[in-house]
Amino acid sequence: MTNDVVKLRQVLHRNPELSGSEVETARRIVRFFKPLKPTEMIEGLGGHGLAVVFSGQEVGPTVLLRCELDALPIQEITPFSDRSWVEGVGHQCGHDGHMAIVAAVGVALARQRPKRGRVVLLFQPAEETGKGAAEVVKDDRFSMIAPDYAFALHNLPGYPLGQVLICDGAFSAASRGMAITLTGKTAHAAQPETGRSPARALCKIIQQFSSLPQDIDAAHEMAFVTVVGANLGEKAFGTAPGRAEVWATLRSETDDMMACLIAQAEAVVADSAKADGLEYRIDYDDIFGATVNASAAANIVRRCAGEVIQEIEQPFRWSEDFGRITATCKGAMFGLGAGEDTPDLHDPHYRFPDELIAIGADLFLRIIRQCLLEPSASW
């Protein structure tokens, strides 16, 4: 690992950009890679995404490594000199570290290019909103870099530094935000019977959501609904409200279970609204499919990680949009321990440990060698 990579992470950390606005972040990555003279750089991929390609002289597989460009709407609280300069925005998920890891891989590839096949380093936009990977795959130019294998990692506080967490099948959950609007009729608080208040329906929806899913054999599979907010009327004691909103997150282990959860949640809303003569509307946002690991790709990670590997029995509850990419090829996502005493992801005090850059880059390079069958490469 070079000092340049650490400096890059610090610059990225000081200058975070939210999902869909990663213009300067992408430009900084381009400037970093230009002196390394990759085979090709594809800019503006799926938004502000960037694909950096290193090709070998012989035909072979294409291996894609993905990291994320975007930051979070979180105010950082740390004493470090490289803390965020942007008010209310920070890299409290460690995407600055993920980019640094992949940049370190690029430095190694520039020193010794693959003999066969291709390595694509994908700096993906808008992961936090669940839109970025879908836009990248939908971009016509994605066919130019269509991978045979795809890998991604996520740093995981609470686990020993450098420990690798993997599984076959679902690695992280499917989730989506559900926004419900209930519309009735406003009335005087002294004559509530002349209106149609959504108060009772709102309470019923919140109560019933806590018991979903129902009548589904989900004993072996994670699935639940979390109400994250609600709004009913105003602080106006003379008025009975005619409008209410409920916001909930649906989360499941698989996409099939998500479809069942959606159907049941929508039925609860429809029945509750109908019972009180209300109109309703349902909108969805922050849609993530389950990230599913192919056994063949997960086995490559296992072989390359060696003794530091740990199998997980259930997928992580948080969501990732990398599943959009693994749906196109053999792929796997794995966790990389960021230290047992490190603050949690999305915590205002969280800071990516620079020691993890070399560990992650070395593992990615071993994965590349395994996929391209280059055991003698000395990165």
KANORFEN-V5994 format. One line per field, one symbol per residue. psi: psi as a letter, one per 40 degrees, with the letter a starting at -180 (. if undefined). Layout:
psi: ???
//
This chain:
psi: hidddddddddddefiiiheffddddddddddddeegidihhifhfbeihhhhhiidihaihhhhhiidiaighhhgieidfihehhehifeeedddddddddddddddddhiidiaihhhhghifddeeddddddddhdedddehidihiiihigieiihehhhiiiahdiiiiihhhhhhhbhiiidegdeeaghedddddddddddeeiiifhgedehhhihhheiihhaigheehhieiiihhihhhididddddddddddddddddddddefiiiihiiifhhiihhhhdddddddddddbeeihhidiiidiiieddddeeeahiiiiihhehdehiiiehdeihhhddedddddddddddddddefgeehg.
//
